[in-house]
Amino acid sequence: MTTTLVVFDMAGTTVSDKGNVNKAFREALAEENIVVSIEEVNTLMGYRKIEAITRMVVKQAPAIALPEQTALIEKIHNRFNRIMVDFYQTDADLQPLPFAEEIFGMLQERGIQVALNTGFTRVITDAILQRLGWDQSPLINAIICSDEVPEGRPQPYMIQSVMQKLGIADAKEVVKIGDTEVDVKEGRNAGCGFVAAVTTGAYTREQLSDYHPDAIIDSLQELPAFIL
């Protein structure tokens, strides 16, 4: 296939995540006495974060009336955003995952554009980009966040928005890579020519295999062999 664009997820795919996003979800929910397990949160990684919080609140506190539930979800989401922004602005260990920047550069050298997409809001994403120096990086052509489209993953809107911005008409020329179920489904729903999953994030190889990506890799270093 001809590849003109590769769309990478961020946390767990190109940016280190040692369970920090999962922990932030649980902390934000615990402030409202809603207790969820690590495993429950992991199943919702990759989703637009307010959607993930909504699902957890509806499941754990179904008796709350709708107006109060809506306000509670917004409160938890705002708290989650604050926790994550603070983390990404201050964490000493924040770094790109191994080979991320090298792969970005390799793709650029071959005339293949690079985009990042994420279930985070723009405010969290900007905190990551600024810390890593990616906000002005020539290695990245486009960045799209879940609050900038009508719906997040698994809907294809983020990929479609990037394609439109970069002037790419054929989704078969697009590669999508991420570390969760909804990354794979997003790529499929967008009609991407190749959808890869990576085991550096929330899901194990066995879990990812249930969603039948075109490839499962343990490191971004393995990606070029499939798409170049």
LOFIRO-271507 format. One record per residue (C-alpha): z, x, y; residue in one letter. Coordinates in steps of 0.05 Angstrom, whole numbers, padded with zeros to 5 digits, always signed. Each point is the difference from the previous one (the first is absolute). Example, Ala and Ser with C-alpha at 12.3 -4.5 7.8 and 13.67 -1.06 7.14 Angstrom:
BEGIN
+00156+00246-00090A/-00013+00027+00069S/
END
This chain:
BEGIN
+00000+00000+00000M/-00009+00019+00072T/+00067+00006+00036T/+00002-00007+00076T/+00074-00020+00009L/+00066+00011-00036V/+00058-00046+00018V/+00068+00029-00016F/+00067-00036-00002D/+00056+00036+00036M/+00072-00001-00028A/-00002+00023-00072G/-00073+00019+00002T/-00011+00049+00058T/+00071+00001+00030V/+00063+00019-00038S/+00046-00057-00020D/+00062+00016-00040K/+00020-00072-00007G/+00013-00005+00075N/-00041-00062+00012V/+00033-00035-00058N/+00069+00019+00027K/-00018-00027+00069A/-00019-00067-00029F/+00065-00005-00038R/+00042+00021+00060E/-00034-00050+00045A/+00010-00056-00050L/+00072+00020-00017A/+00020-00011+00073E/-00012-00074-00014E/+00035+00003-00067N/-00065-00002-00039I/+00003+00048-00058V/-00064+00023-00034V/-00011+00055-00052S/-00043+00062+00008I/-00046-00029-00053E/-00009-00066+00037E/-00018+00036+00064V/-00049+00047-00035N/-00041-00059-00024T/-00012-00018+00073L/-00017+00069+00026M/-00068+00001+00033G/+00004-00070+00027Y/+00005-00016+00073R/+00074+00011+00011K/+00016-00068+00030I/-00035-00031-00061E/+00043+00042-00047A/+00063-00020+00037I/-00021-00073-00001T/-00009+00001-00075R/+00068+00032-00010M/+00036-00048+00046V/-00033-00061-00031V/+00020+00024-00069K/+00071+00022+00016Q/+00019-00054+00051A/-00043-00061-00016P/+00051-00050+00026A/-00008+00022+00073I/-00037-00052+00041A/-00069+00020+00025L/+00016+00011+00075P/+00060+00043-00017E/-00039+00036-00054Q/-00056+00018+00048T/+00050+00028+00050A/+00036+00038-00054L/-00065+00032-00025I/-00018+00022+00070E/+00069+00029+00010K/-00003+00039-00065I/-00070+00024+00016H/+00020+00025+00068N/+00059+00037-00031R/-00046+00031-00052F/-00047+00024+00054N/+00058+00032+00038R/+00025+00035-00062I/-00069+00027-00018M/-00017+00023+00071V/+00066+00037+00004D/-00011+00031-00068F/-00071+00024+00015Y/+00021+00027+00068Q/+00058+00040-00026T/-00006+00016-00074D/-00004+00075-00010A/-00037-00005-00066D/-00058-00045+00023L/-00066+00033-00018Q/-00069-00016-00027P/-00005-00003-00075L/-00030+00061-00033P/-00075+00009+00011F/-00006-00060+00047A/-00024+00040+00060E/-00042+00046-00043E/-00036-00060-00030I/-00010-00031+00070F/-00033+00065+00022G/-00043+00005-00063M/-00026-00070+00011L/-00015+00013+00073Q/-00039+00063-00017E/-00044-00044-00044R/-00012-00052+00053G/+00047-00051-00032I/+00045-00038+00048Q/+00074-00007-00011V/+00043-00060+00016A/+00074-00017-00010L/+00025-00070-00013N/+00071-00025-00010T/+00046-00059-00010G/+00042+00026+00058F/-00004-00027+00070T/-00033+00042+00055R/+00068+00021+00029V/+00022+00032-00066I/-00069+00030-00012T/-00001+00033+00068D/+00067+00032-00015A/-00029+00031-00063I/-00064+00022+00034L/+00036+00033+00058Q/+00048+00038-00045R/-00056+00026-00045L/-00047+00015+00058G/-00050-00049-00029W/-00005-00044+00062D/-00053+00046+00030Q/-00025+00032-00065S/-00074+00013-00006P/+00008-00009-00075L/+00013-00075+00007I/-00054-00047+00026N/+00038-00066+00000A/+00069-00029-00011I/+00015-00074-00012I/+00067-00035-00008C/+00017-00065-00034S/+00021-00034+00065D/-00069+00012+00029E/-00037-00046-00048V/+00008-00073-00019P/+00031+00017-00068E/+00023+00063-00034G/-00012+00023-00071R/-00026-00022-00049P/-00048-00033+00049Q/-00057+00046+00020P/+00006-00007+00075Y/+00026+00070+00015M/-00057+00033-00037I/-00051-00046+00031Q/+00027+00014+00069S/-00006+00075-00010V/-00071-00008-00028M/-00020-00039+00062Q/+00031+00051+00047K/-00034+00058-00035L/-00067-00035-00008G/+00000-00003-00076I/-00036-00061-00028A/+00004+00010-00075D/+00068-00003-00033A/-00029+00034-00061K/+00000+00064+00041E/+00075-00006+00011V/+00055+00031-00042V/+00071-00029+00003K/+00061+00038-00025I/+00073-00022-00001G/+00063-00001-00042D/+00013-00075-00011T/-00027-00062-00033E/-00023-00029+00066V/-00037+00064+00019D/-00043-00008-00062V/-00010-00075+00012K/-00017+00013+00073E/-00054+00048-00021G/-00028-00049-00050R/+00002-00058+00049N/-00038+00042+00051A/-00053+00018-00051G/+00013+00074+00003C/-00045+00043-00043G/+00059+00039-00028F/+00074-00017-00002V/+00050+00054-00018A/+00075-00003-00010A/+00049+00057+00007V/+00068+00009-00033T/+00035+00034+00058T/+00028-00065+00027G/+00034-00064-00023A/-00037-00013-00066Y/-00003+00039-00065T/-00065+00016-00036R/+00017-00055-00051E/+00012-00051+00055Q/-00064+00018+00037L/-00041-00005-00064S/+00014-00075-00003D/-00045-00009+00062Y/-00058+00040-00027H/-00019+00048+00056P/-00061+00042-00012D/+00045+00062-00004A/+00074+00016-00001I/+00018+00068+00027I/+00066+00038+00005D/-00020+00039+00063S/-00050-00007+00056L/-00027+00067-00023Q/-00034-00038-00058E/-00037-00049+00045L/-00062+00041+00018P/-00020+00007-00073A/-00011-00075-00002F/-00034-00013+00066I/-00038+00064+00020L/
END
